[in-house]
Amino acid sequence: MKINPAKLAGAAFYACCFSLLLAVNASAYIDPATTSYIIQIVVGVVIACGTAAGIIFNKLKRKVKKKSEDENADAPVTISNDGEHGGVVTADDLLSDDEEADK
């Protein structure tokens, strides 16, 4: 007679489930250490959900900001490329542009 491992595992699973259904209630209490573990688990889940929501929110915000920047890409942008700062716009460059516009 050949024993099928899948049927044997299924029978063992159902036997364990059936024995749990017939278990007698234990007269026990919840240890204070157990409640602190439960509190730690709940707090951990809340923090993880908040972090995940924050990450998702930031990604969505970046996408919306990127789309709005793409729409505003038609506006002319002047960058001082005098070689002094390597093409980086500094506050002095912006102030000098304002002073030139006022003249």
C-alpha positions, 0 to 999 in steps of 0.5 A: 500500500502506497502512502500519499504524503499530501493526503497524510499532511491534510489528515494531520492538519484536520486532526490538529484543527479538530483537536483544537475545537474540542479543547477545554477552556483553560483557567489562566490569566494574561501575564502583564508581560504578555500585555506589554508585548501586545501593546508593543505589537499594536504600536509597531503596526501603527508606526509602520502604517504611518510611515508607509502612508507618509512615504506614499504621500511624499511620492504622490506629492512629488508626482504632482509637483513634477507634473506642475513643473512640466506645465510651467516649463514654458517660462524662460529661465536665465542661468548665469553661466559665467564660470565663476560658480560652475553654472550654479545660480547663487543669491548674488546672481539673483540680486544682481539680476534684480538690480539690472532690471531696476535700472 
